[in-house]
Amino acid sequence: MELDGDAIVRLLAALVLGAIVGGEREAADQPAGLRTHIAVCLGAALFGVISTLGFDEFFARRETTNVQVDVTRVASQVVVGIGFLGAGMIFRQGAVVKNLTTSASLWVTAAIGLAVGVGDIITGAVATVILLASLILLRPLRTWIRRRVAKDAADIRIELGDGVEPGGVIDALHRLDGVTVHDLLLEKDGGRYVVLTHLTGERDVDLPSAMEVITRRDDVVSSGSEPQAS
């Protein structure tokens, strides 16, 4: 296949659109940022260019050859490959699952790159705008839902004193009025037990106030909320 102007335009468009999405993820301090999204979008676009422009010679002599070309197979392989890449980015740190949104944005960026690669640049651009709107413009709505509709929730880290067994603190957590304990995990940090858990409170329960019962315990060195990942 000779590289022509159409192929160059598709690759440059993939670079720009991937950079737009990756820039937002970079600003949000996510591990898959500008360069990662550009690479994924550009790679998917290149697959699309190859699948649509790289086999013209086969179509030209279709009447004299048994070779058949199915360009949709390339798209299916991109979907499978980016699925593995996105799943590998998701990990659990204590009671917190991280990089879910970034993994999803990376997967959509691959689709954008593939759309651009097969020549549908306008659709790729529209998808980029929609994706950015969901990542940026919906943040206030998400905050409103969490504050007004959803139950109060927090990922909690509790560090115990030297030689302290975690049983007492765990029992105290389960006795908190109007608070439900989820995904309780135990770790050791420098010989001390660390309790990691996700708490949800009823509508009229303020979790920071409820947690004061735990914070004031003599066997607790420190306690606080783990950062939420987007």
Backbone torsions as a table, in degrees:
resi	resn	phi	psi	omega
1	MET	NA	127.5	174.5
2	GLU	-84.5	132.8	-179.6
3	LEU	-70.6	118.9	-178.8
4	ASP	-114.2	178.8	-177.3
5	GLY	-61.8	-36.2	-179.5
6	ASP	-62.3	-43.4	178.8
7	ALA	-63.6	-40.5	179.8
8	ILE	-64.0	-43.0	179.0
9	VAL	-60.7	-42.1	179.9
10	ARG	-63.2	-44.2	-179.2
11	LEU	-66.6	-41.2	178.1
12	LEU	-65.6	-39.2	177.6
13	ALA	-63.6	-39.9	177.2
14	ALA	-63.2	-40.4	178.1
15	LEU	-59.9	-47.0	-177.7
16	VAL	-65.6	-47.8	-177.2
17	LEU	-67.4	-39.7	176.2
18	GLY	-64.4	-36.4	179.2
19	ALA	-67.6	-34.2	179.8
20	ILE	-63.3	-48.6	179.1
21	VAL	-67.7	-44.6	180.0
22	GLY	-63.4	-33.0	177.5
23	GLY	-63.6	-38.8	177.6
24	GLU	-65.2	-42.1	178.2
25	ARG	-66.8	-34.7	176.8
26	GLU	-64.7	-42.8	178.9
27	ALA	-64.3	-29.0	178.0
28	ALA	-84.8	6.2	176.2
29	ASP	59.7	45.0	177.7
30	GLN	-97.8	150.0	-175.9
31	PRO	-62.9	-34.5	175.6
32	ALA	-94.8	98.2	-173.4
33	GLY	-113.3	-134.8	-171.4
34	LEU	-60.0	-56.2	-174.7
35	ARG	-66.3	-37.6	-179.4
36	THR	-64.5	-46.3	-178.9
37	HIS	-67.0	-37.4	176.9
38	ILE	-62.5	-45.4	-178.3
39	ALA	-62.3	-43.4	-179.2
40	VAL	-65.6	-47.2	-178.2
41	CYS	-64.0	-42.8	-179.6
42	LEU	-66.2	-41.6	179.1
43	GLY	-63.8	-44.0	178.2
44	ALA	-63.4	-39.1	178.3
45	ALA	-63.9	-39.6	179.5
46	LEU	-64.4	-40.6	174.6
47	PHE	-59.4	-42.2	179.2
48	GLY	-64.5	-40.9	178.7
49	VAL	-62.7	-45.0	-179.8
50	ILE	-62.4	-41.3	-175.7
51	SER	-70.4	-28.9	-176.8
52	THR	-100.2	-27.4	-177.0
53	LEU	-113.7	-12.8	-172.1
54	GLY	-86.6	-7.1	-176.2
55	PHE	-122.0	25.5	-179.0
56	ASP	-60.2	-34.1	-177.5
57	GLU	-65.9	-29.7	178.1
58	PHE	-71.0	-41.1	177.5
59	PHE	-65.9	-31.2	-177.4
60	ALA	-65.7	-33.5	-179.4
61	ARG	-116.3	37.7	-177.9
62	ARG	-59.2	-32.3	-176.8
63	GLU	-74.2	-16.7	-175.9
64	THR	-114.7	11.3	-178.4
65	THR	-140.9	156.8	176.7
66	ASN	-94.1	1.5	-178.5
67	VAL	-69.7	131.1	176.7
68	GLN	-121.1	141.2	-177.8
69	VAL	-119.7	125.9	176.9
70	ASP	-118.3	98.4	-175.5
71	VAL	-69.5	-19.0	-179.7
72	THR	-69.3	-20.9	178.7
73	ARG	-64.7	-34.2	177.9
74	VAL	-63.8	-45.1	179.6
75	ALA	-60.4	-41.7	-179.3
76	SER	-64.5	-36.7	178.9
77	GLN	-69.9	-34.9	175.5
78	VAL	-62.7	-43.9	179.9
79	VAL	-60.2	-45.0	179.8
80	VAL	-64.9	-45.1	-177.4
81	GLY	-64.1	-45.2	-179.1
82	ILE	-70.2	-25.2	175.2
83	GLY	-63.2	-42.7	177.0
84	PHE	-65.6	-41.6	-179.3
85	LEU	-64.1	-45.2	180.0
86	GLY	-65.4	-41.2	179.2
87	ALA	-64.0	-34.0	179.3
88	GLY	-68.1	-20.0	179.3
89	MET	-80.4	-21.8	-176.4
90	ILE	-81.7	128.0	178.1
91	PHE	-145.5	163.8	-178.3
92	ARG	-112.3	128.5	176.9
93	GLN	-120.3	101.5	-173.5
94	GLY	67.8	-124.3	179.4
95	ALA	-95.6	6.7	-173.9
96	VAL	-107.5	129.5	172.5
97	VAL	-96.7	125.6	-172.6
98	LYS	-115.1	155.9	171.4
99	ASN	72.1	20.8	178.1
100	LEU	-63.9	-49.3	-177.7
101	THR	-67.7	-40.7	179.2
102	THR	-63.6	-39.9	177.0
103	SER	-62.1	-42.4	179.1
104	ALA	-65.2	-41.5	179.8
105	SER	-65.6	-34.0	177.4
106	LEU	-65.7	-39.8	179.5
107	TRP	-65.1	-42.9	178.5
108	VAL	-67.3	-36.3	178.2
109	THR	-61.3	-36.2	176.0
110	ALA	-63.2	-40.9	177.5
111	ALA	-64.8	-38.1	176.7
112	ILE	-61.7	-45.7	179.2
113	GLY	-62.4	-38.8	179.1
114	LEU	-67.1	-40.5	177.7
115	ALA	-61.1	-44.0	178.4
116	VAL	-64.7	-38.9	-177.7
117	GLY	-63.8	-31.8	179.5
118	VAL	-89.5	4.7	173.4
119	GLY	101.9	-0.4	-178.3
120	ASP	-96.1	69.7	-174.3
121	ILE	-67.6	-38.7	-178.2
122	ILE	-62.4	-44.6	178.0
123	THR	-61.7	-40.6	177.3
124	GLY	-62.4	-39.9	179.1
125	ALA	-66.7	-41.7	177.9
126	VAL	-62.3	-42.8	178.3
127	ALA	-62.3	-36.7	177.9
128	THR	-63.5	-44.0	179.1
129	VAL	-62.6	-44.6	-179.8
130	ILE	-63.6	-42.7	179.6
131	LEU	-62.6	-44.9	179.0
132	LEU	-63.4	-38.6	178.3
133	ALA	-61.2	-41.2	-179.9
134	SER	-69.4	-31.6	-179.0
135	LEU	-79.1	-34.3	-172.5
136	ILE	-106.7	-55.9	-171.9
137	LEU	-69.7	-24.2	-178.9
138	LEU	-86.9	-2.5	178.1
139	ARG	-60.2	-45.5	177.6
140	PRO	-61.2	-37.5	178.3
141	LEU	-64.8	-41.9	178.0
142	ARG	-61.4	-41.9	179.2
143	THR	-64.2	-41.2	179.6
144	TRP	-63.5	-42.7	179.5
145	ILE	-62.6	-42.2	-179.2
146	ARG	-65.1	-35.8	-176.7
147	ARG	-82.5	-36.4	-171.8
148	ARG	-103.8	-29.7	-173.1
149	VAL	-110.2	-49.9	-175.3
150	ALA	-74.4	156.5	174.5
151	LYS	-69.2	150.9	176.6
152	ASP	-64.4	132.0	-177.1
153	ALA	-142.2	152.1	179.6
154	ALA	-159.2	147.3	171.6
155	ASP	-95.2	120.8	-169.7
156	ILE	-111.7	138.7	174.1
157	ARG	-120.7	122.1	-178.3
158	ILE	-122.3	119.3	178.4
159	GLU	-100.6	127.8	-178.3
160	LEU	-95.2	164.6	-179.6
161	GLY	-74.7	172.5	-179.6
162	ASP	-61.6	130.9	176.3
163	GLY	73.8	5.4	-177.9
164	VAL	-86.3	129.3	175.0
165	GLU	-80.6	147.0	-173.3
166	PRO	-80.0	-7.0	-173.8
167	GLY	-57.6	-41.8	-177.8
168	GLY	-64.4	-43.2	-179.5
169	VAL	-68.4	-40.2	179.4
170	ILE	-62.4	-42.9	177.2
171	ASP	-62.7	-38.9	179.7
172	ALA	-66.0	-36.6	177.4
173	LEU	-62.7	-43.4	-179.0
174	HIS	-69.9	-18.8	179.8
175	ARG	-90.9	-2.9	-179.5
176	LEU	-64.4	129.5	-178.0
177	ASP	-69.5	129.7	175.9
178	GLY	72.5	14.1	-177.8
179	VAL	-121.3	133.8	178.2
180	THR	-110.2	134.3	-178.5
181	VAL	-97.7	128.6	179.2
182	HIS	-124.6	147.1	167.7
183	ASP	50.1	54.5	-179.4
184	LEU	-78.3	127.7	-178.5
185	LEU	-128.3	152.6	177.1
186	LEU	-119.2	135.8	174.0
187	GLU	-133.9	168.4	174.7
188	LYS	-121.3	132.8	179.9
189	ASP	-130.3	106.1	-179.1
190	GLY	63.5	33.1	-180.0
191	GLY	88.0	-8.6	179.5
192	ARG	-99.1	145.8	174.9
193	TYR	-76.2	140.6	174.4
194	VAL	-124.4	126.1	179.4
195	VAL	-99.4	124.3	177.7
196	LEU	-117.4	129.3	-178.2
197	THR	-155.4	161.1	174.5
198	HIS	-111.1	124.8	-177.9
199	LEU	-112.6	140.8	170.3
200	THR	-125.1	142.1	-179.0
201	GLY	-116.4	155.3	174.8
202	GLU	-64.6	169.4	-173.1
203	ARG	-57.8	-34.7	-176.3
204	ASP	-97.3	13.1	-177.8
205	VAL	-105.1	128.9	174.2
206	ASP	-98.1	111.8	-174.2
207	LEU	-60.6	-43.8	178.0
208	PRO	-57.3	-40.1	178.5
209	SER	-67.9	-40.4	179.3
210	ALA	-65.0	-33.8	-177.7
211	MET	-74.1	-11.3	178.9
212	GLU	-60.9	-29.5	177.4
213	VAL	-61.9	-37.8	178.8
214	ILE	-76.6	-42.4	-176.3
215	THR	-61.6	-35.2	-176.0
216	ARG	-81.1	-3.6	180.0
217	ARG	-66.0	143.8	-179.3
218	ASP	-68.9	-25.6	-177.9
219	ASP	-88.2	3.2	179.6
220	VAL	-104.3	124.3	177.7
221	VAL	-83.2	-46.0	179.6
222	SER	-156.0	155.7	175.8
223	SER	-151.5	149.2	-179.7
224	GLY	-174.7	176.6	-178.7
225	SER	-89.7	138.9	172.6
226	GLU	-79.2	144.6	178.6
227	PRO	-65.4	139.1	176.3
228	GLN	-82.2	143.2	177.4
229	ALA	-102.4	146.1	179.0
230	SER	-108.0	NA	NA
